[in-house]
Amino acid sequence: MSPRRVYVVRLNAGEIAPPIKRDGNVIVDGNHRYIAGLVQGTLPDVQAGTMALSKASQIKLLREIFRRFSRLG
């Protein structure tokens, strides 16, 4: 089972997801929790985080992620 699906199941069971960490508009920790929250309808809390400069080339826009999910059916 994918991490996103595991989080959705846990959210549906009433668990509260740990907060995600965000640096500006970039999620630096908690991508799967964020997507699961969107799917389930309960977004996790947000805490300030710091993105490592070495990760800057790996940033993906949400619309790219949603496009990939929509192809999965």
N, CA, C and O atoms as a Maestro MAE file, in Angstrom:
{
 s_m_m2io_version
 :::
 2.0.0
}

f_m_ct {
 s_m_title
 :::
 protein
 m_atom[292] {
  # First column is atom index #
  i_m_mmod_type
  r_m_x_coord
  r_m_y_coord
  r_m_z_coord
  i_m_residue_number
  s_m_chain_name
  s_m_pdb_residue_name
  s_m_pdb_atom_name
  i_m_atomic_number
  :::
  1 25 0.856 -1.177 0.000 1 A "MET " " N  " 7
  2 3 0.000 0.000 0.000 1 A "MET " " CA " 6
  3 2 0.901 1.238 0.000 1 A "MET " " C  " 6
  4 15 1.885 1.296 0.737 1 A "MET " " O  " 8
  5 25 0.559 2.221 -0.826 2 A "SER " " N  " 7
  6 3 1.380 3.429 -0.926 2 A "SER " " CA " 6
  7 2 1.295 4.243 0.367 2 A "SER " " C  " 6
  8 15 0.312 4.141 1.101 2 A "SER " " O  " 8
  9 25 2.326 5.055 0.647 3 A "PRO " " N  " 7
  10 3 2.282 5.907 1.849 3 A "PRO " " CA " 6
  11 2 1.066 6.834 1.862 3 A "PRO " " C  " 6
  12 15 0.488 7.078 2.921 3 A "PRO " " O  " 8
  13 25 0.676 7.348 0.702 4 A "ARG " " N  " 7
  14 3 -0.496 8.230 0.639 4 A "ARG " " CA " 6
  15 2 -1.752 7.480 1.053 4 A "ARG " " C  " 6
  16 15 -2.571 7.994 1.815 4 A "ARG " " O  " 8
  17 25 -1.897 6.257 0.544 5 A "ARG " " N  " 7
  18 3 -3.085 5.465 0.860 5 A "ARG " " CA " 6
  19 2 -3.114 5.097 2.347 5 A "ARG " " C  " 6
  20 15 -4.170 5.115 2.980 5 A "ARG " " O  " 8
  21 25 -1.939 4.762 2.897 6 A "VAL " " N  " 7
  22 3 -1.852 4.445 4.328 6 A "VAL " " CA " 6
  23 2 -2.332 5.635 5.150 6 A "VAL " " C  " 6
  24 15 -3.097 5.465 6.100 6 A "VAL " " O  " 8
  25 25 -1.888 6.839 4.790 7 A "TYR " " N  " 7
  26 3 -2.313 8.031 5.532 7 A "TYR " " CA " 6
  27 2 -3.810 8.282 5.381 7 A "TYR " " C  " 6
  28 15 -4.463 8.677 6.346 7 A "TYR " " O  " 8
  29 25 -4.370 8.059 4.181 8 A "VAL " " N  " 7
  30 3 -5.812 8.254 3.992 8 A "VAL " " CA " 6
  31 2 -6.588 7.289 4.884 8 A "VAL " " C  " 6
  32 15 -7.555 7.686 5.535 8 A "VAL " " O  " 8
  33 25 -6.168 6.021 4.918 9 A "VAL " " N  " 7
  34 3 -6.833 5.031 5.771 9 A "VAL " " CA " 6
  35 2 -6.759 5.461 7.233 9 A "VAL " " C  " 6
  36 15 -7.746 5.376 7.963 9 A "VAL " " O  " 8
  37 25 -5.587 5.923 7.652 10 A "ARG " " N  " 7
  38 3 -5.423 6.348 9.046 10 A "ARG " " CA " 6
  39 2 -6.281 7.574 9.359 10 A "ARG " " C  " 6
  40 15 -6.868 7.664 10.437 10 A "ARG " " O  " 8
  41 25 -6.355 8.526 8.408 11 A "LEU " " N  " 7
  42 3 -7.198 9.708 8.613 11 A "LEU " " CA " 6
  43 2 -8.670 9.311 8.692 11 A "LEU " " C  " 6
  44 15 -9.417 9.833 9.520 11 A "LEU " " O  " 8
  45 25 -9.083 8.385 7.826 12 A "ASN " " N  " 7
  46 3 -10.470 7.919 7.852 12 A "ASN " " CA " 6
  47 2 -10.805 7.216 9.163 12 A "ASN " " C  " 6
  48 15 -11.962 7.197 9.582 12 A "ASN " " O  " 8
  49 25 -9.791 6.639 9.813 13 A "ALA " " N  " 7
  50 3 -9.992 5.961 11.095 13 A "ALA " " CA " 6
  51 2 -10.002 6.952 12.263 13 A "ALA " " C  " 6
  52 15 -10.173 6.552 13.415 13 A "ALA " " O  " 8
  53 25 -9.820 8.246 11.967 14 A "GLY " " N  " 7
  54 3 -9.896 9.260 13.010 14 A "GLY " " CA " 6
  55 2 -8.567 9.757 13.538 14 A "GLY " " C  " 6
  56 15 -8.535 10.605 14.429 14 A "GLY " " O  " 8
  57 25 -7.460 9.240 13.000 15 A "GLU " " N  " 7
  58 3 -6.155 9.728 13.453 15 A "GLU " " CA " 6
  59 2 -5.921 11.146 12.948 15 A "GLU " " C  " 6
  60 15 -6.472 11.554 11.925 15 A "GLU " " O  " 8
  61 25 -5.114 11.876 13.666 16 A "ILE " " N  " 7
  62 3 -4.714 13.222 13.253 16 A "ILE " " CA " 6
  63 2 -3.282 13.137 12.756 16 A "ILE " " C  " 6
  64 15 -2.397 12.657 13.463 16 A "ILE " " O  " 8
  65 25 -3.061 13.606 11.532 17 A "ALA " " N  " 7
  66 3 -1.721 13.546 10.945 17 A "ALA " " CA " 6
  67 2 -0.791 14.522 11.652 17 A "ALA " " C  " 6
  68 15 -1.221 15.597 12.070 17 A "ALA " " O  " 8
  69 25 0.477 14.157 11.789 18 A "PRO " " N  " 7
  70 3 1.452 15.108 12.325 18 A "PRO " " CA " 6
  71 2 1.544 16.320 11.395 18 A "PRO " " C  " 6
  72 15 1.243 16.203 10.207 18 A "PRO " " O  " 8
  73 25 1.950 17.465 11.907 19 A "PRO " " N  " 7
  74 3 2.062 18.661 11.065 19 A "PRO " " CA " 6
  75 2 3.075 18.463 9.934 19 A "PRO " " C  " 6
  76 15 4.044 17.715 10.065 19 A "PRO " " O  " 8
  77 25 2.820 19.151 8.831 20 A "ILE " " N  " 7
  78 3 3.807 19.188 7.759 20 A "ILE " " CA " 6
  79 2 4.718 20.385 8.014 20 A "ILE " " C  " 6
  80 15 4.363 21.293 8.765 20 A "ILE " " O  " 8
  81 25 5.891 20.382 7.387 21 A "LYS " " N  " 7
  82 3 6.811 21.520 7.491 21 A "LYS " " CA " 6
  83 2 6.909 22.167 6.123 21 A "LYS " " C  " 6
  84 15 7.062 21.495 5.103 21 A "LYS " " O  " 8
  85 25 6.816 23.490 6.128 22 A "ARG " " N  " 7
  86 3 6.804 24.237 4.880 22 A "ARG " " CA " 6
  87 2 7.768 25.401 4.964 22 A "ARG " " C  " 6
  88 15 7.841 26.093 5.980 22 A "ARG " " O  " 8
  89 25 8.512 25.610 3.882 23 A "ASP " " N  " 7
  90 3 9.408 26.754 3.740 23 A "ASP " " CA " 6
  91 2 8.791 27.630 2.657 23 A "ASP " " C  " 6
  92 15 8.960 27.357 1.468 23 A "ASP " " O  " 8
  93 25 8.080 28.678 3.057 24 A "GLY " " N  " 7
  94 3 7.327 29.477 2.087 24 A "GLY " " CA " 6
  95 2 6.205 28.625 1.527 24 A "GLY " " C  " 6
  96 15 5.355 28.142 2.276 24 A "GLY " " O  " 8
  97 25 6.195 28.435 0.212 25 A "ASN " " N  " 7
  98 3 5.179 27.602 -0.432 25 A "ASN " " CA " 6
  99 2 5.677 26.198 -0.733 25 A "ASN " " C  " 6
  100 15 5.005 25.446 -1.438 25 A "ASN " " O  " 8
  101 25 6.831 25.836 -0.218 26 A "VAL " " N  " 7
  102 3 7.425 24.527 -0.508 26 A "VAL " " CA " 6
  103 2 7.282 23.623 0.715 26 A "VAL " " C  " 6
  104 15 7.719 23.975 1.811 26 A "VAL " " O  " 8
  105 25 6.666 22.457 0.519 27 A "ILE " " N  " 7
  106 3 6.571 21.474 1.596 27 A "ILE " " CA " 6
  107 2 7.920 20.773 1.686 27 A "ILE " " C  " 6
  108 15 8.366 20.147 0.725 27 A "ILE " " O  " 8
  109 25 8.564 20.879 2.839 28 A "VAL " " N  " 7
  110 3 9.882 20.263 3.010 28 A "VAL " " CA " 6
  111 2 9.799 18.963 3.801 28 A "VAL " " C  " 6
  112 15 10.755 18.189 3.808 28 A "VAL " " O  " 8
  113 25 8.686 18.712 4.460 29 A "ASP " " N  " 7
  114 3 8.473 17.442 5.156 29 A "ASP " " CA " 6
  115 2 6.979 17.222 5.281 29 A "ASP " " C  " 6
  116 15 6.268 18.055 5.844 29 A "ASP " " O  " 8
  117 25 6.500 16.103 4.760 30 A "GLY " " N  " 7
  118 3 5.084 15.786 4.895 30 A "GLY " " CA " 6
  119 2 4.308 15.787 3.594 30 A "GLY " " C  " 6
  120 15 3.092 15.977 3.600 30 A "GLY " " O  " 8
  121 25 4.997 15.576 2.468 31 A "ASN " " N  " 7
  122 3 4.310 15.568 1.176 31 A "ASN " " CA " 6
  123 2 3.166 14.558 1.140 31 A "ASN " " C  " 6
  124 15 2.062 14.880 0.700 31 A "ASN " " O  " 8
  125 25 3.431 13.334 1.603 32 A "HIS " " N  " 7
  126 3 2.391 12.299 1.575 32 A "HIS " " CA " 6
  127 2 1.237 12.652 2.505 32 A "HIS " " C  " 6
  128 15 0.077 12.402 2.176 32 A "HIS " " O  " 8
  129 25 1.545 13.228 3.659 33 A "ARG " " N  " 7
  130 3 0.483 13.632 4.588 33 A "ARG " " CA " 6
  131 2 -0.384 14.727 3.971 33 A "ARG " " C  " 6
  132 15 -1.602 14.733 4.148 33 A "ARG " " O  " 8
  133 25 0.241 15.648 3.251 34 A "TYR " " N  " 7
  134 3 -0.503 16.733 2.620 34 A "TYR " " CA " 6
  135 2 -1.447 16.188 1.549 34 A "TYR " " C  " 6
  136 15 -2.627 16.537 1.529 34 A "TYR " " O  " 8
  137 25 -0.933 15.331 0.655 35 A "ILE " " N  " 7
  138 3 -1.760 14.759 -0.410 35 A "ILE " " CA " 6
  139 2 -2.885 13.919 0.187 35 A "ILE " " C  " 6
  140 15 -4.026 13.997 -0.269 35 A "ILE " " O  " 8
  141 25 -2.571 13.112 1.209 36 A "ALA " " N  " 7
  142 3 -3.605 12.303 1.861 36 A "ALA " " CA " 6
  143 2 -4.676 13.202 2.471 36 A "ALA " " C  " 6
  144 15 -5.863 12.882 2.405 36 A "ALA " " O  " 8
  145 25 -4.270 14.314 3.060 37 A "GLY " " N  " 7
  146 3 -5.230 15.253 3.624 37 A "GLY " " CA " 6
  147 2 -6.124 15.861 2.563 37 A "GLY " " C  " 6
  148 15 -7.316 16.061 2.795 37 A "GLY " " O  " 8
  149 25 -5.556 16.163 1.389 38 A "LEU " " N  " 7
  150 3 -6.364 16.675 0.285 38 A "LEU " " CA " 6
  151 2 -7.383 15.636 -0.155 38 A "LEU " " C  " 6
  152 15 -8.551 15.957 -0.377 38 A "LEU " " O  " 8
  153 25 -6.937 14.390 -0.282 39 A "VAL " " N  " 7
  154 3 -7.820 13.310 -0.718 39 A "VAL " " CA " 6
  155 2 -8.936 13.091 0.298 39 A "VAL " " C  " 6
  156 15 -10.097 12.927 -0.076 39 A "VAL " " O  " 8
  157 25 -8.587 13.090 1.568 40 A "GLN " " N  " 7
  158 3 -9.530 12.768 2.634 40 A "GLN " " CA " 6
  159 2 -10.346 13.982 3.078 40 A "GLN " " C  " 6
  160 15 -11.445 13.827 3.610 40 A "GLN " " O  " 8
  161 25 -9.822 15.175 2.864 41 A "GLY " " N  " 7
  162 3 -10.543 16.390 3.224 41 A "GLY " " CA " 6
  163 2 -10.153 16.995 4.558 41 A "GLY " " C  " 6
  164 15 -10.842 17.883 5.059 41 A "GLY " " O  " 8
  165 25 -9.046 16.523 5.150 42 A "THR " " N  " 7
  166 3 -8.570 17.052 6.428 42 A "THR " " CA " 6
  167 2 -7.095 17.382 6.301 42 A "THR " " C  " 6
  168 15 -6.249 16.496 6.420 42 A "THR " " O  " 8
  169 25 -6.776 18.648 6.061 43 A "LEU " " N  " 7
  170 3 -5.373 19.028 5.892 43 A "LEU " " CA " 6
  171 2 -4.653 19.060 7.236 43 A "LEU " " C  " 6
  172 15 -5.225 19.483 8.241 43 A "LEU " " O  " 8
  173 25 -3.398 18.614 7.254 44 A "PRO " " N  " 7
  174 3 -2.634 18.658 8.505 44 A "PRO " " CA " 6
  175 2 -2.233 20.093 8.844 44 A "PRO " " C  " 6
  176 15 -2.224 20.970 7.980 44 A "PRO " " O  " 8
  177 25 -1.903 20.313 10.107 45 A "ASP " " N  " 7
  178 3 -1.368 21.606 10.520 45 A "ASP " " CA " 6
  179 2 -0.036 21.841 9.820 45 A "ASP " " C  " 6
  180 15 0.586 20.907 9.313 45 A "ASP " " O  " 8
  181 25 0.394 23.104 9.799 46 A "VAL " " N  " 7
  182 3 1.640 23.485 9.127 46 A "VAL " " CA " 6
  183 2 2.578 24.123 10.135 46 A "VAL " " C  " 6
  184 15 2.170 24.964 10.937 46 A "VAL " " O  " 8
  185 25 3.843 23.714 10.086 47 A "GLN " " N  " 7
  186 3 4.899 24.333 10.880 47 A "GLN " " CA " 6
  187 2 5.943 24.892 9.921 47 A "GLN " " C  " 6
  188 15 6.052 24.453 8.776 47 A "GLN " " O  " 8
  189 25 6.709 25.865 10.406 48 A "ALA " " N  " 7
  190 3 7.797 26.421 9.601 48 A "ALA " " CA " 6
  191 2 8.901 25.388 9.461 48 A "ALA " " C  " 6
  192 15 9.214 24.665 10.407 48 A "ALA " " O  " 8
  193 25 9.482 25.326 8.288 49 A "GLY " " N  " 7
  194 3 10.608 24.433 8.033 49 A "GLY " " CA " 6
  195 2 11.616 25.148 7.161 49 A "GLY " " C  " 6
  196 15 11.370 26.267 6.712 49 A "GLY " " O  " 8
  197 25 12.740 24.517 6.917 50 A "THR " " N  " 7
  198 3 13.786 25.095 6.077 50 A "THR " " CA " 6
  199 2 14.177 24.092 5.010 50 A "THR " " C  " 6
  200 15 14.544 22.957 5.316 50 A "THR " " O  " 8
  201 25 14.098 24.515 3.755 51 A "MET " " N  " 7
  202 3 14.476 23.649 2.649 51 A "MET " " CA " 6
  203 2 15.984 23.694 2.459 51 A "MET " " C  " 6
  204 15 16.583 24.770 2.434 51 A "MET " " O  " 8
  205 25 16.588 22.535 2.326 52 A "ALA " " N  " 7
  206 3 18.014 22.469 2.023 52 A "ALA " " CA " 6
  207 2 18.230 22.956 0.593 52 A "ALA " " C  " 6
  208 15 17.479 22.582 -0.307 52 A "ALA " " O  " 8
  209 25 19.236 23.776 0.379 53 A "LEU " " N  " 7
  210 3 19.511 24.289 -0.966 53 A "LEU " " CA " 6
  211 2 19.758 23.162 -1.954 53 A "LEU " " C  " 6
  212 15 19.457 23.302 -3.140 53 A "LEU " " O  " 8
  213 25 20.300 22.049 -1.485 54 A "SER " " N  " 7
  214 3 20.574 20.918 -2.372 54 A "SER " " CA " 6
  215 2 19.289 20.274 -2.895 54 A "SER " " C  " 6
  216 15 19.340 19.495 -3.847 54 A "SER " " O  " 8
  217 25 18.153 20.580 -2.298 55 A "LYS " " N  " 7
  218 3 16.868 20.009 -2.716 55 A "LYS " " CA " 6
  219 2 16.101 20.918 -3.675 55 A "LYS " " C  " 6
  220 15 15.047 20.527 -4.177 55 A "LYS " " O  " 8
  221 25 16.607 22.113 -3.936 56 A "ALA " " N  " 7
  222 3 15.877 23.091 -4.751 56 A "ALA " " CA " 6
  223 2 15.542 22.558 -6.142 56 A "ALA " " C  " 6
  224 15 14.494 22.897 -6.691 56 A "ALA " " O  " 8
  225 25 16.402 21.742 -6.716 57 A "SER " " N  " 7
  226 3 16.150 21.216 -8.063 57 A "SER " " CA " 6
  227 2 15.065 20.141 -8.065 57 A "SER " " C  " 6
  228 15 14.614 19.733 -9.135 57 A "SER " " O  " 8
  229 25 14.639 19.677 -6.900 58 A "GLN " " N  " 7
  230 3 13.647 18.602 -6.808 58 A "GLN " " CA " 6
  231 2 12.229 19.111 -6.555 58 A "GLN " " C  " 6
  232 15 11.311 18.311 -6.376 58 A "GLN " " O  " 8
  233 25 12.042 20.421 -6.537 59 A "ILE " " N  " 7
  234 3 10.718 20.992 -6.272 59 A "ILE " " CA " 6
  235 2 9.770 20.607 -7.406 59 A "ILE " " C  " 6
  236 15 10.109 20.729 -8.583 59 A "ILE " " O  " 8
  237 25 8.570 20.139 -7.031 60 A "LYS " " N  " 7
  238 3 7.534 19.808 -8.003 60 A "LYS " " CA " 6
  239 2 6.285 20.617 -7.666 60 A "LYS " " C  " 6
  240 15 5.914 20.750 -6.499 60 A "LYS " " O  " 8
  241 25 5.647 21.152 -8.693 61 A "LEU " " N  " 7
  242 3 4.410 21.895 -8.496 61 A "LEU " " CA " 6
  243 2 3.265 20.927 -8.234 61 A "LEU " " C  " 6
  244 15 3.256 19.811 -8.755 61 A "LEU " " O  " 8
  245 25 2.301 21.354 -7.425 62 A "LEU " " N  " 7
  246 3 1.165 20.486 -7.122 62 A "LEU " " CA " 6
  247 2 0.428 20.054 -8.380 62 A "LEU " " C  " 6
  248 15 -0.033 18.916 -8.456 62 A "LEU " " O  " 8
  249 25 0.307 20.932 -9.365 63 A "ARG " " N  " 7
  250 3 -0.414 20.536 -10.580 63 A "ARG " " CA " 6
  251 2 0.288 19.390 -11.299 63 A "ARG " " C  " 6
  252 15 -0.374 18.561 -11.925 63 A "ARG " " O  " 8
  253 25 1.641 19.325 -11.220 64 A "GLU " " N  " 7
  254 3 2.363 18.197 -11.808 64 A "GLU " " CA " 6
  255 2 2.044 16.907 -11.056 64 A "GLU " " C  " 6
  256 15 1.863 15.851 -11.662 64 A "GLU " " O  " 8
  257 25 1.980 17.006 -9.742 65 A "ILE " " N  " 7
  258 3 1.686 15.830 -8.916 65 A "ILE " " CA " 6
  259 2 0.265 15.349 -9.191 65 A "ILE " " C  " 6
  260 15 0.046 14.147 -9.344 65 A "ILE " " O  " 8
  261 25 -0.703 16.259 -9.257 66 A "PHE " " N  " 7
  262 3 -2.090 15.867 -9.510 66 A "PHE " " CA " 6
  263 2 -2.246 15.262 -10.900 66 A "PHE " " C  " 6
  264 15 -3.022 14.324 -11.081 66 A "PHE " " O  " 8
  265 25 -1.524 15.783 -11.875 67 A "ARG " " N  " 7
  266 3 -1.578 15.228 -13.225 67 A "ARG " " CA " 6
  267 2 -1.122 13.772 -13.206 67 A "ARG " " C  " 6
  268 15 -1.723 12.920 -13.861 67 A "ARG " " O  " 8
  269 25 -0.053 13.489 -12.451 68 A "ARG " " N  " 7
  270 3 0.464 12.125 -12.352 68 A "ARG " " CA " 6
  271 2 -0.559 11.217 -11.668 68 A "ARG " " C  " 6
  272 15 -0.764 10.084 -12.106 68 A "ARG " " O  " 8
  273 25 -1.210 11.702 -10.589 69 A "PHE " " N  " 7
  274 3 -2.212 10.895 -9.890 69 A "PHE " " CA " 6
  275 2 -3.418 10.624 -10.770 69 A "PHE " " C  " 6
  276 15 -3.978 9.529 -10.725 69 A "PHE " " O  " 8
  277 25 -3.829 11.597 -11.568 70 A "SER " " N  " 7
  278 3 -5.018 11.401 -12.397 70 A "SER " " CA " 6
  279 2 -4.785 10.322 -13.445 70 A "SER " " C  " 6
  280 15 -5.734 9.667 -13.874 70 A "SER " " O  " 8
  281 25 -3.543 10.126 -13.861 71 A "ARG " " N  " 7
  282 3 -3.230 9.056 -14.821 71 A "ARG " " CA " 6
  283 2 -3.274 7.685 -14.163 71 A "ARG " " C  " 6
  284 15 -3.447 6.676 -14.847 71 A "ARG " " O  " 8
  285 25 -3.119 7.635 -12.842 72 A "LEU " " N  " 7
  286 3 -3.131 6.348 -12.142 72 A "LEU " " CA " 6
  287 2 -4.536 5.768 -12.035 72 A "LEU " " C  " 6
  288 15 -4.712 4.572 -11.803 72 A "LEU " " O  " 8
  289 25 -5.535 6.636 -12.207 73 A "GLY " " N  " 7
  290 3 -6.919 6.169 -12.150 73 A "GLY " " CA " 6
  291 2 -7.352 6.031 -10.761 73 A "GLY " " C  " 6
  292 15 -8.493 5.647 -10.505 73 A "GLY " " O  " 8
  :::
 }
 m_bond[291] {
  # First column is bond index #
  i_m_from
  i_m_to
  i_m_order
  :::
  1 1 2 1
  2 2 3 1
  3 3 4 2
  4 3 5 1
  5 5 6 1
  6 6 7 1
  7 7 8 2
  8 7 9 1
  9 9 10 1
  10 10 11 1
  11 11 12 2
  12 11 13 1
  13 13 14 1
  14 14 15 1
  15 15 16 2
  16 15 17 1
  17 17 18 1
  18 18 19 1
  19 19 20 2
  20 19 21 1
  21 21 22 1
  22 22 23 1
  23 23 24 2
  24 23 25 1
  25 25 26 1
  26 26 27 1
  27 27 28 2
  28 27 29 1
  29 29 30 1
  30 30 31 1
  31 31 32 2
  32 31 33 1
  33 33 34 1
  34 34 35 1
  35 35 36 2
  36 35 37 1
  37 37 38 1
  38 38 39 1
  39 39 40 2
  40 39 41 1
  41 41 42 1
  42 42 43 1
  43 43 44 2
  44 43 45 1
  45 45 46 1
  46 46 47 1
  47 47 48 2
  48 47 49 1
  49 49 50 1
  50 50 51 1
  51 51 52 2
  52 51 53 1
  53 53 54 1
  54 54 55 1
  55 55 56 2
  56 55 57 1
  57 57 58 1
  58 58 59 1
  59 59 60 2
  60 59 61 1
  61 61 62 1
  62 62 63 1
  63 63 64 2
  64 63 65 1
  65 65 66 1
  66 66 67 1
  67 67 68 2
  68 67 69 1
  69 69 70 1
  70 70 71 1
  71 71 72 2
  72 71 73 1
  73 73 74 1
  74 74 75 1
  75 75 76 2
  76 75 77 1
  77 77 78 1
  78 78 79 1
  79 79 80 2
  80 79 81 1
  81 81 82 1
  82 82 83 1
  83 83 84 2
  84 83 85 1
  85 85 86 1
  86 86 87 1
  87 87 88 2
  88 87 89 1
  89 89 90 1
  90 90 91 1
  91 91 92 2
  92 91 93 1
  93 93 94 1
  94 94 95 1
  95 95 96 2
  96 95 97 1
  97 97 98 1
  98 98 99 1
  99 99 100 2
  100 99 101 1
  101 101 102 1
  102 102 103 1
  103 103 104 2
  104 103 105 1
  105 105 106 1
  106 106 107 1
  107 107 108 2
  108 107 109 1
  109 109 110 1
  110 110 111 1
  111 111 112 2
  112 111 113 1
  113 113 114 1
  114 114 115 1
  115 115 116 2
  116 115 117 1
  117 117 118 1
  118 118 119 1
  119 119 120 2
  120 119 121 1
  121 121 122 1
  122 122 123 1
  123 123 124 2
  124 123 125 1
  125 125 126 1
  126 126 127 1
  127 127 128 2
  128 127 129 1
  129 129 130 1
  130 130 131 1
  131 131 132 2
  132 131 133 1
  133 133 134 1
  134 134 135 1
  135 135 136 2
  136 135 137 1
  137 137 138 1
  138 138 139 1
  139 139 140 2
  140 139 141 1
  141 141 142 1
  142 142 143 1
  143 143 144 2
  144 143 145 1
  145 145 146 1
  146 146 147 1
  147 147 148 2
  148 147 149 1
  149 149 150 1
  150 150 151 1
  151 151 152 2
  152 151 153 1
  153 153 154 1
  154 154 155 1
  155 155 156 2
  156 155 157 1
  157 157 158 1
  158 158 159 1
  159 159 160 2
  160 159 161 1
  161 161 162 1
  162 162 163 1
  163 163 164 2
  164 163 165 1
  165 165 166 1
  166 166 167 1
  167 167 168 2
  168 167 169 1
  169 169 170 1
  170 170 171 1
  171 171 172 2
  172 171 173 1
  173 173 174 1
  174 174 175 1
  175 175 176 2
  176 175 177 1
  177 177 178 1
  178 178 179 1
  179 179 180 2
  180 179 181 1
  181 181 182 1
  182 182 183 1
  183 183 184 2
  184 183 185 1
  185 185 186 1
  186 186 187 1
  187 187 188 2
  188 187 189 1
  189 189 190 1
  190 190 191 1
  191 191 192 2
  192 191 193 1
  193 193 194 1
  194 194 195 1
  195 195 196 2
  196 195 197 1
  197 197 198 1
  198 198 199 1
  199 199 200 2
  200 199 201 1
  201 201 202 1
  202 202 203 1
  203 203 204 2
  204 203 205 1
  205 205 206 1
  206 206 207 1
  207 207 208 2
  208 207 209 1
  209 209 210 1
  210 210 211 1
  211 211 212 2
  212 211 213 1
  213 213 214 1
  214 214 215 1
  215 215 216 2
  216 215 217 1
  217 217 218 1
  218 218 219 1
  219 219 220 2
  220 219 221 1
  221 221 222 1
  222 222 223 1
  223 223 224 2
  224 223 225 1
  225 225 226 1
  226 226 227 1
  227 227 228 2
  228 227 229 1
  229 229 230 1
  230 230 231 1
  231 231 232 2
  232 231 233 1
  233 233 234 1
  234 234 235 1
  235 235 236 2
  236 235 237 1
  237 237 238 1
  238 238 239 1
  239 239 240 2
  240 239 241 1
  241 241 242 1
  242 242 243 1
  243 243 244 2
  244 243 245 1
  245 245 246 1
  246 246 247 1
  247 247 248 2
  248 247 249 1
  249 249 250 1
  250 250 251 1
  251 251 252 2
  252 251 253 1
  253 253 254 1
  254 254 255 1
  255 255 256 2
  256 255 257 1
  257 257 258 1
  258 258 259 1
  259 259 260 2
  260 259 261 1
  261 261 262 1
  262 262 263 1
  263 263 264 2
  264 263 265 1
  265 265 266 1
  266 266 267 1
  267 267 268 2
  268 267 269 1
  269 269 270 1
  270 270 271 1
  271 271 272 2
  272 271 273 1
  273 273 274 1
  274 274 275 1
  275 275 276 2
  276 275 277 1
  277 277 278 1
  278 278 279 1
  279 279 280 2
  280 279 281 1
  281 281 282 1
  282 282 283 1
  283 283 284 2
  284 283 285 1
  285 285 286 1
  286 286 287 1
  287 287 288 2
  288 287 289 1
  289 289 290 1
  290 290 291 1
  291 291 292 2
  :::
 }
}
